[in-house]
Amino acid sequence: MASAKKTAIITVCDNFFDKLKIGIGQASAIALSKAGWNVVLIARREDKLKETENQCPGEGKLVLPGDVTNEEFVQNSFQQAFSTFGRIDLVFNNAGTGPPPTPIEDMTLETFRQTLDVNVVGPFLCTREAVKIFKRQEPNGGRIINNGSISAHVPRPHMVAYATTKHATTGLTKCTVLDGRKYNVTATQLDVGNTSSVLTSTFSAGTLQADGRVMPEPVMDVEDVANTVVYIASLPNSTTMLEVTVLPTQMPFVGRG
């Protein structure tokens, strides 16, 4: 029997578990739990997933440690989530990675492929399994939020692998909206600027700009992003927010030079 509460699957980004502050996936899981959602947490590190689970105040919680680039794991995880709660209403494809800034001529194929696997293959697998469930559950439908990036619009210097994958996220999002339209399935690309979930000191110390300057950039609270996720998730599936950009007001993005 389906749970009376809505259920969200969140892929949590392992890269930021040991950084200065909580990550976007963790903050979003906590915010959704506070809003009354069941939350399913997916990442490779079970110990950190348990820490996140303990910070989620709701009763409906499920931890599934594993690798989102592993097809069998993703298939089994979505079936387990559906079996546990009887329904899936939201998938937040948040897990991602990005190599250090590297000129394109120095980028190795191995690094490029690793970035592609996590940032594109992982969200594709999760989207595919989600859509299968969205189409057959009653009533049908569901929403996917893909963590894009402002790099999907304006790349930073020396970020060819990361920027390429985030441009691919745009294609995945739009194809999901198009193919899912008649099944009440929709998707949103959430493009996020500098947040306190990553190494804030990096932005404060200075970030390479397109004109060669190194300048400090402002950051926003990760809770601002999490609250945006909760708002998008609260919309009926008959309403689509195709692209949402959230960034610090003073961040050099519009007119980035």
C-alpha positions in Angstrom: 0.0 0.0 0.0 1.3 3.4 -0.9 2.4 5.7 1.9 0.2 8.7 2.6 3.3 10.8 2.5 5.2 11.7 -0.7 8.5 10.0 -1.2 11.7 11.5 -2.6 14.9 9.8 -3.7 18.0 12.0 -3.2 21.5 11.1 -4.6 23.9 12.7 -2.2 27.3 14.0 -3.4 30.1 12.0 -1.8 32.7 14.7 -2.8 31.4 17.2 -0.2 30.9 14.9 2.8 34.2 16.0 4.4 34.1 19.6 3.4 33.5 22.6 5.6 29.7 22.5 5.7 26.7 20.4 4.7 26.1 19.6 1.1 23.2 20.4 -1.2 21.9 16.8 -1.2 22.1 16.5 2.6 20.5 19.9 3.2 17.7 19.1 0.7 17.0 15.7 2.3 16.7 17.3 5.7 14.5 20.1 4.3 12.2 17.6 2.6 12.0 15.5 5.7 11.0 18.5 7.7 8.3 19.2 5.1 6.8 15.8 5.7 8.4 13.7 2.9 9.7 10.2 3.1 13.4 10.4 2.0 15.5 7.8 0.4 19.3 8.6 0.6 21.7 7.2 -2.0 25.5 7.6 -1.9 28.6 5.5 -1.7 29.5 6.1 2.0 27.1 4.4 4.4 28.6 6.1 7.5 27.9 9.6 6.1 24.5 8.6 4.8 23.6 7.5 8.4 24.7 10.9 9.7 22.4 12.5 7.2 19.6 10.1 8.1 20.0 11.1 11.7 19.5 14.7 10.9 16.2 14.1 9.0 13.4 14.5 11.6 10.7 12.5 9.8 10.0 8.8 10.3 10.1 7.7 6.7 13.8 7.2 5.9 15.7 4.7 3.9 19.5 4.5 3.4 20.8 2.8 0.3 24.6 2.9 0.0 26.1 2.3 -3.4 27.4 3.7 -6.7 24.9 5.6 -9.0 26.9 4.6 -12.0 26.3 0.9 -11.4 23.2 -0.1 -13.4 22.2 -3.1 -11.2 22.6 -1.1 -8.0 20.3 1.7 -9.3 17.7 -0.7 -10.6 17.6 -2.6 -7.2 17.6 0.7 -5.2 14.6 2.1 -7.0 12.7 -1.1 -6.7 13.5 -1.3 -2.9 12.4 2.3 -2.5 9.1 1.6 -4.3 8.5 -1.6 -2.3 9.2 0.2 1.0 7.0 3.2 0.4 4.6 2.1 -2.3 5.2 5.2 -4.4 8.0 7.6 -5.6 7.1 11.2 -6.3 10.4 12.9 -6.7 14.0 12.1 -7.7 16.7 14.7 -7.0 19.8 13.8 -9.2 22.3 15.7 -7.1 25.4 13.4 -7.0 28.2 14.8 -9.1 31.9 15.4 -9.4 34.3 17.8 -11.0 38.1 17.5 -11.5 40.4 20.3 -10.6 40.7 23.1 -13.2 42.6 21.6 -16.1 43.4 23.1 -19.6 41.6 21.1 -22.3 44.9 20.0 -23.8 46.0 18.5 -20.5 42.7 16.7 -19.7 43.1 12.9 -19.7 40.5 10.7 -21.2 40.3 8.8 -17.9 39.4 11.9 -16.0 36.9 13.0 -18.6 35.2 9.6 -18.7 35.0 9.5 -14.9 33.3 12.9 -14.8 30.9 11.8 -17.6 30.0 8.6 -15.7 29.1 10.3 -12.4 27.5 13.5 -13.9 25.7 12.0 -16.9 25.4 8.2 -16.7 24.3 8.3 -13.1 21.5 10.8 -13.6 20.4 8.9 -16.8 20.2 5.6 -14.9 18.2 7.2 -12.0 15.9 9.0 -14.5 15.3 5.8 -16.5 14.3 3.8 -13.4 12.2 6.6 -12.0 10.3 7.0 -15.3 9.5 3.3 -15.3 7.9 3.6 -11.9 6.3 7.0 -12.6 4.5 5.5 -15.6 3.1 2.5 -13.8 2.2 3.8 -10.4 -1.4 5.0 -9.6 -2.0 7.8 -10.0 0.9 8.0 -12.5 3.4 10.8 -12.7 6.4 12.2 -10.8 9.1 14.9 -10.9 12.8 14.8 -11.4 15.1 17.6 -10.3 18.5 17.6 -12.0 21.3 19.5 -10.3 22.8 21.4 -13.2 25.1 24.3 -12.8 25.5 27.8 -14.1 28.3 26.2 -16.0 25.6 24.7 -18.2 25.2 28.2 -19.5 28.6 30.0 -18.9 31.6 27.7 -18.3 34.5 28.6 -16.1 38.0 28.5 -17.5 39.7 25.1 -17.6 36.5 23.2 -16.7 35.9 21.3 -19.9 34.9 18.0 -18.4 32.5 19.5 -15.8 31.0 22.0 -18.2 30.4 19.4 -20.9 28.5 17.2 -18.5 26.3 20.0 -17.2 25.4 20.9 -20.8 24.4 17.3 -21.2 22.2 17.7 -18.1 20.1 20.2 -20.0 19.5 17.7 -22.8 18.5 15.0 -20.2 16.1 17.4 -18.5 14.4 18.5 -21.7 14.1 15.0 -23.1 12.5 13.9 -19.8 10.0 16.7 -20.0 9.2 15.9 -23.6 9.0 12.1 -23.3 7.2 12.2 -20.0 4.6 14.8 -20.9 1.7 12.3 -21.6 2.5 10.3 -18.4 2.4 13.3 -16.0 6.2 13.1 -15.6 8.2 16.3 -15.5 11.7 17.5 -14.8 13.5 20.6 -13.6 17.1 21.7 -14.1 18.3 23.5 -11.0 21.3 25.6 -11.8 23.2 26.5 -8.7 25.8 29.2 -8.1 28.4 29.4 -5.4 27.1 27.9 -2.1 28.5 27.2 1.3 28.2 23.5 0.6 31.5 23.5 -1.2 34.9 24.8 -0.2 33.9 28.3 0.7 37.5 29.3 1.3 38.3 28.6 -2.4 35.8 31.3 -3.5 36.9 33.7 -0.8 40.6 33.3 -1.7 39.9 33.9 -5.4 38.6 32.1 -8.4 40.0 32.3 -12.0 37.9 34.5 -14.3 37.7 34.3 -18.1 39.9 37.4 -18.5 42.7 35.8 -16.5 42.0 37.7 -13.2 41.7 35.9 -9.9 39.0 37.4 -7.8 37.0 36.5 -4.7 33.4 35.5 -5.3 30.4 35.6 -2.8 28.5 32.5 -1.7 25.0 31.8 -0.5 23.7 29.6 2.2 23.0 26.0 1.2 19.6 26.2 2.9 18.6 28.7 0.2 19.1 25.9 -2.4 17.4 23.3 -0.2 14.4 25.5 0.2 14.2 25.9 -3.5 14.2 22.2 -3.9 11.3 21.9 -1.5 9.3 24.5 -3.3 9.8 22.9 -6.7 8.9 19.5 -5.2 5.7 21.0 -3.8 4.3 22.0 -7.2 1.7 19.7 -8.9 3.1 17.6 -11.7 0.8 19.6 -14.0 3.2 22.6 -13.5 6.7 22.5 -14.8 9.6 24.7 -13.8 11.9 23.8 -16.6 15.0 25.8 -15.5 15.7 27.5 -12.2 18.8 29.4 -11.4 19.8 30.2 -7.8 22.9 32.2 -7.1 24.3 34.9 -4.9 23.1 38.3 -6.0 26.7 39.7 -6.2 28.2 36.7 -8.0 29.7 37.5 -11.4 27.5 35.4 -13.7 25.3 37.7 -15.7 27.8 39.5 -17.9 30.6 37.2 -16.8 33.7 38.3 -18.8 
